[in-house]
Each structure stands twice: as structure tokens, then as C-alpha cells.
Amino acid sequence: MTDNQVNSQDLHKTTICLFDVDGTVTPPRQMIKSDMEEFMERLKKKVTVGLVGGSDLAKILEQLGGEKALGKYDYVFSENGLVAHKNGECIFKENICRFIGEERLQKFINFCLKYLSELWLPFKRGTFIETRSGLINIAPPGRSCSQVERDQFEKYDKEHKVRETFIQKLKENFPDYNLVYSIGGQISFDVFPEGWDKRFCLTQVVADGFEKIYFFGDKTFKGGNDHEIANDPRTVSFTVTSPENTIQIVNELLSIQ
């Protein structure tokens, strides 16, 4: 989607820029760079700024430089917006365990563990399943693998469709669970109830009176964890390829000095 050049008036009350984290604001699972931090500070002087990521809050803050990052952004939506912070304060939190129910949740997790135990990969490490507040994260090689191993698995997955095949098996075995499967980052995919994707954060944003919602993300393709929010009619969305490309696109749109 595209939009005309935005004028230079103060747009804080009506306009918000929402950013995916991995691959958009930071390199995948790496720390934010100083040029992006400085750019976000300048952008915040012109519009309201929010982040929306699939990771839990601790992982997002780790990438953004620690707890102090909560005060640098107007909104921080972790776990696709199921945990919401505004001006550094938690304003909302949903729980997937309570929503799905323990019996159904264990059936799902047990199936995943059995599937993973029979899956052969170039390597496996640890932490294959994480149950977070708003989603279940499944990482076939394990989340404790190194950055080099993450890069290796990403290339392997593009060729062998490990995550895509796993997701198809889950869809076949749990058709009545009304779950959505979303590939994000280099090694994992997220599982959450229908409607609990990144669009979830838009309820809060719209309720707070924003009329123009710009979204920037790198995985806007079908099956990517930015796809649903990028194609929501309430957003004007832009696909980016890197943090550097994010800065370029936002500059073209808003002329940040």
C-alpha cells in the first residue's frame, strides 16, 4: 500500500508509526544499532511511535538495550500485542493457556514434542517450545542455538521447508483448534488463536484515537508474521528488507530531519 507525502505539521495525536522488531528495527535477534536509535528519537518528535513484536517482552527489550527502552517508545506491544505497554506502563495482558485450556494445550504440545523427536536436522540444541502469554513459539533447532547456527538453519529451512511442513502437520491434526501459524524470525514459528496476530494491537491503537496507522515490517508475505496487520484495512503498510531500508522508507514518507 502507498500513501502521499505527509505534511510537516505535528501529527502526534492522529498518526502512529508501528514497527515490527526483528529485521525491521534490528537485525534478526540482534541488538538495535545506534543509527536506528537516533532515528527513532527524531521520529518520535514528529509522530507517535510503537513497536509490535512476536517475542516476549524480555527478548524485545534485550534487543533494544534493556529496560530503559520501554520509556523510549510510546507503545511496546510484545507477543503480537497480547502484552501491551504504553508510556512504560503495562496496560493489557492476555493468557493463551487460560484461553485454550490445559487439556487441549497439553495434547497440542505433546504432539509437537513427538514430532520434534523424530525430526532430523543438521543440528539441534535446546528450548524447542516456549509457552508465552499470548502465543506458543516452536523452534525446530532450539532457541538456544548460536547466531551462526540460526543463519545456517534459515538457509536450510528455505530449501527443505522444515517449518512449513511442520505447520501443515499441525493443521491436519488440530483442525478444530482455530489456531493460526505464523513463520517469524530465522528459526521458529508462532502459534496463537485466530485473531491473536499482530492485528490484536490495533484495537488499542484505534481506541486511543489514531486516524492514520503506518506499519513497517519485513515478513509481510502470506504466512509471515507481519502479513495480517500489513493487509488490515486500518493500516497503510510498507514492506522493508532491513533496518537501513526502514530508515530510508520512513524518511521518504515523513522527511525526518
Backbone torsions as a table, in degrees:
resi	resn	phi	psi	omega
1	MET	NA	150.3	-179.7
2	THR	-127.8	168.1	178.5
3	ASP	-152.2	157.9	178.9
4	ASN	-71.5	160.2	177.0
5	GLN	-55.2	131.7	-178.2
6	VAL	-83.3	138.4	179.9
7	ASN	-70.9	173.1	-168.3
8	SER	-92.6	6.9	-179.8
9	GLN	-69.7	162.7	179.3
10	ASP	-65.7	119.3	-174.5
11	LEU	-111.7	13.6	-173.5
12	HIS	-54.5	-40.4	-172.9
13	LYS	-79.3	-21.1	-173.7
14	THR	-116.6	-17.1	-172.0
15	THR	-126.1	133.0	175.9
16	ILE	-129.5	139.5	172.0
17	CYS	-104.6	118.1	177.7
18	LEU	-104.0	132.5	-177.5
19	PHE	-122.8	133.1	162.7
20	ASP	-62.2	161.2	-178.1
21	VAL	-97.2	-71.0	-177.6
22	ASP	-61.4	123.6	176.5
23	GLY	81.3	-5.9	-178.8
24	THR	-118.0	-53.4	176.7
25	VAL	-98.9	-33.8	177.5
26	THR	-126.9	157.5	166.5
27	PRO	-61.2	152.3	-175.8
28	PRO	-50.3	120.7	177.2
29	ARG	55.9	25.9	178.2
30	GLN	-120.2	171.6	-177.4
31	MET	-72.7	149.1	173.9
32	ILE	-64.3	142.9	-179.9
33	LYS	-90.9	157.0	-174.1
34	SER	-61.8	-35.9	-179.1
35	ASP	-65.7	-34.0	177.4
36	MET	-71.9	-40.6	177.3
37	GLU	-58.9	-45.2	179.8
38	GLU	-65.4	-38.9	179.6
39	PHE	-65.0	-42.3	179.6
40	MET	-64.2	-36.0	177.0
41	GLU	-62.8	-41.4	178.7
42	ARG	-69.6	-40.2	-179.8
43	LEU	-63.0	-38.8	-177.8
44	LYS	-64.6	-21.6	177.2
45	LYS	-73.5	-17.3	-175.8
46	LYS	-106.7	-41.8	-178.7
47	VAL	-135.3	169.8	172.5
48	THR	-76.5	140.6	-174.7
49	VAL	-123.0	131.5	177.2
50	GLY	-134.7	152.1	174.9
51	LEU	-115.5	141.5	176.1
52	VAL	-136.6	114.1	-177.3
53	GLY	-127.1	159.5	177.9
54	GLY	-82.1	-22.0	-178.9
55	SER	-71.7	165.0	175.2
56	ASP	-74.2	168.7	-173.1
57	LEU	-60.5	-40.8	-178.0
58	ALA	-59.6	-42.3	-179.1
59	LYS	-70.1	-39.3	178.2
60	ILE	-63.8	-45.7	-179.5
61	LEU	-65.8	-32.9	176.3
62	GLU	-60.1	-41.2	179.4
63	GLN	-72.7	-26.6	-175.2
64	LEU	-95.6	2.6	175.6
65	GLY	102.8	12.3	175.3
66	GLY	108.9	-175.2	-174.4
67	GLU	-56.1	-32.6	-177.7
68	LYS	-62.0	-20.5	-178.9
69	ALA	-64.0	-26.5	179.0
70	LEU	-57.6	-32.9	-179.2
71	GLY	-85.1	-6.3	-178.3
72	LYS	-88.0	-15.3	-177.5
73	TYR	-124.0	147.0	-179.6
74	ASP	-66.9	-39.1	178.3
75	TYR	-133.7	141.3	168.5
76	VAL	-130.3	110.2	178.8
77	PHE	-102.9	109.2	176.3
78	SER	-99.4	162.4	-179.0
79	GLU	51.6	46.7	178.2
80	ASN	66.4	17.4	180.0
81	GLY	99.4	-2.1	177.7
82	LEU	-70.3	-19.9	170.3
83	VAL	-122.2	116.8	-172.8
84	ALA	-118.9	131.8	174.4
85	HIS	-120.0	135.6	177.8
86	LYS	-127.9	124.3	-177.7
87	ASN	51.6	39.0	175.6
88	GLY	86.1	-6.1	-177.2
89	GLU	-110.5	138.2	177.0
90	CYS	-72.0	125.1	-177.8
91	ILE	-115.3	-10.9	-177.7
92	PHE	-162.6	144.8	176.8
93	LYS	-155.1	124.7	177.8
94	GLU	-108.2	163.0	-176.2
95	ASN	-133.8	118.0	-176.0
96	ILE	-71.3	-32.6	179.9
97	CYS	-62.2	-45.3	179.0
98	ARG	-65.9	-37.7	-176.0
99	PHE	-69.7	-45.2	-176.9
100	ILE	-81.0	-39.1	-176.0
101	GLY	99.8	142.2	-172.1
102	GLU	-62.9	-42.2	-177.0
103	GLU	-63.4	-47.9	179.8
104	ARG	-66.3	-38.2	-179.8
105	LEU	-62.9	-43.4	-179.5
106	GLN	-67.0	-36.6	176.3
107	LYS	-60.0	-42.4	-179.4
108	PHE	-66.4	-48.7	-178.4
109	ILE	-64.2	-40.4	179.1
110	ASN	-61.8	-39.5	177.3
111	PHE	-62.5	-44.2	-179.8
112	CYS	-61.8	-43.0	-179.6
113	LEU	-63.7	-40.5	178.3
114	LYS	-65.3	-43.8	179.6
115	TYR	-61.5	-45.5	-179.7
116	LEU	-63.4	-35.4	-178.4
117	SER	-66.6	-22.3	-178.7
118	GLU	-104.5	3.3	-177.4
119	LEU	-93.1	124.5	178.2
120	TRP	-98.7	127.9	179.8
121	LEU	-130.6	168.2	176.3
122	PRO	-58.4	-27.8	176.9
123	PHE	-162.3	157.8	171.3
124	LYS	-137.9	143.8	179.0
125	ARG	-120.7	-117.0	-178.8
126	GLY	-140.5	171.9	-178.1
127	THR	61.5	74.3	-177.4
128	PHE	-88.3	-28.9	-179.0
129	ILE	-132.5	129.6	174.1
130	GLU	-122.7	123.8	173.7
131	THR	-96.7	110.3	-178.4
132	ARG	-101.6	-177.3	-179.4
133	SER	-60.8	-46.2	-171.8
134	GLY	-110.2	-1.0	-177.1
135	LEU	-164.2	168.6	171.4
136	ILE	-110.2	127.7	178.5
137	ASN	-106.5	128.0	-178.3
138	ILE	-120.2	122.6	-178.1
139	ALA	-121.4	101.1	-177.8
140	PRO	-52.2	-41.0	178.4
141	PRO	-85.2	-8.8	-177.7
142	GLY	95.9	135.8	-175.1
143	ARG	-71.8	-15.3	-178.2
144	SER	-85.0	6.7	178.0
145	CYS	-70.3	157.6	-176.9
146	SER	-75.3	170.5	178.2
147	GLN	-63.5	-38.8	177.5
148	VAL	-61.2	-42.5	179.1
149	GLU	-68.3	-35.4	175.1
150	ARG	-59.3	-45.8	179.3
151	ASP	-61.4	-40.8	179.9
152	GLN	-64.8	-44.4	-179.0
153	PHE	-65.9	-39.0	180.0
154	GLU	-57.2	-43.1	178.2
155	LYS	-67.1	-42.8	179.7
156	TYR	-62.3	-40.8	-177.6
157	ASP	-67.2	-35.3	178.7
158	LYS	-62.5	-33.0	-179.4
159	GLU	-85.5	-41.8	-171.6
160	HIS	-101.7	-5.3	175.5
161	LYS	54.4	45.4	-177.6
162	VAL	-60.7	-51.9	-177.5
163	ARG	-67.8	-41.4	-179.3
164	GLU	-61.2	-42.0	179.5
165	THR	-67.6	-41.3	178.0
166	PHE	-60.0	-46.5	-179.6
167	ILE	-60.4	-41.5	179.9
168	GLN	-62.0	-39.2	177.6
169	LYS	-63.9	-40.1	179.2
170	LEU	-66.2	-40.4	178.1
171	LYS	-61.8	-39.7	-179.0
172	GLU	-68.9	-34.6	-174.2
173	ASN	-92.7	-17.9	-179.2
174	PHE	-131.5	55.4	-175.6
175	PRO	-68.0	-22.1	-175.9
176	ASP	-96.5	6.0	-178.1
177	TYR	-85.5	-12.0	-179.0
178	ASN	53.4	49.9	-179.5
179	LEU	-104.9	152.1	175.9
180	VAL	-111.9	140.5	-179.5
181	TYR	-118.0	126.3	-172.0
182	SER	-133.5	118.4	178.7
183	ILE	-78.7	126.8	179.5
184	GLY	-145.0	152.6	-179.4
185	GLY	68.6	-160.5	-174.4
186	GLN	-97.0	-26.0	-168.3
187	ILE	-127.8	-8.2	-169.2
188	SER	-132.7	176.0	169.5
189	PHE	-141.3	154.4	-178.0
190	ASP	-103.2	148.7	176.9
191	VAL	-128.2	130.4	-178.1
192	PHE	-157.5	160.2	178.6
193	PRO	-61.6	152.2	177.2
194	GLU	-50.5	129.2	179.8
195	GLY	92.6	-8.3	-178.9
196	TRP	-95.3	28.5	174.5
197	ASP	-86.4	-166.7	-174.7
198	LYS	-65.2	-13.6	174.7
199	ARG	-63.3	-22.2	-177.4
200	PHE	-55.7	-36.4	-178.1
201	CYS	-68.1	-20.7	-177.1
202	LEU	-66.4	-26.8	177.7
203	THR	-58.0	-45.7	179.1
204	GLN	-67.7	-43.2	-177.8
205	VAL	-62.8	-45.4	179.2
206	VAL	-66.1	-41.2	179.4
207	ALA	-61.6	-28.8	179.5
208	ASP	-84.4	5.0	169.0
209	GLY	92.7	11.4	-179.9
210	PHE	-76.9	132.2	-177.3
211	GLU	-97.2	-31.2	179.7
212	LYS	-118.2	119.8	-178.5
213	ILE	-120.3	109.2	175.9
214	TYR	-94.4	134.4	177.0
215	PHE	-123.6	137.7	-179.9
216	PHE	-126.5	124.0	-179.6
217	GLY	-155.0	159.6	-177.5
218	ASP	-99.7	-19.8	-177.4
219	LYS	-111.9	62.0	-178.1
220	THR	-88.9	-2.9	178.6
221	PHE	-69.3	160.0	179.9
222	LYS	-60.6	126.2	-176.2
223	GLY	97.0	-15.8	176.4
224	GLY	-81.4	156.5	-173.9
225	ASN	-80.2	4.1	172.4
226	ASP	-106.6	-2.6	-171.2
227	HIS	-63.1	-48.6	-173.9
228	GLU	-65.4	-46.7	-178.8
229	ILE	-69.5	-33.1	180.0
230	ALA	-67.3	-28.4	-178.4
231	ASN	-102.4	7.1	176.1
232	ASP	-73.1	134.1	-178.0
233	PRO	-63.3	-14.3	179.0
234	ARG	-81.0	-11.0	-178.1
235	THR	-112.9	154.2	166.1
236	VAL	-109.0	112.9	-167.5
237	SER	-112.6	154.2	-179.6
238	PHE	-135.9	131.1	176.1
239	THR	-89.8	128.8	-179.4
240	VAL	-116.7	162.6	-178.0
241	THR	-113.8	-11.7	-177.5
242	SER	-172.2	166.6	174.6
243	PRO	-58.1	-36.9	178.9
244	GLU	-64.0	-40.1	178.0
245	ASN	-68.0	-33.5	175.7
246	THR	-59.0	-48.9	179.5
247	ILE	-59.1	-43.1	-179.3
248	GLN	-61.6	-46.8	-176.9
249	ILE	-67.7	-42.9	179.0
250	VAL	-64.3	-38.8	177.8
251	ASN	-61.9	-42.0	178.8
252	GLU	-64.0	-33.0	-177.7
253	LEU	-81.0	-44.5	-169.5
254	LEU	-116.8	-3.8	178.3
255	SER	51.3	59.7	-179.8
256	ILE	-75.9	127.0	-178.9
257	GLN	-93.4	NA	NA
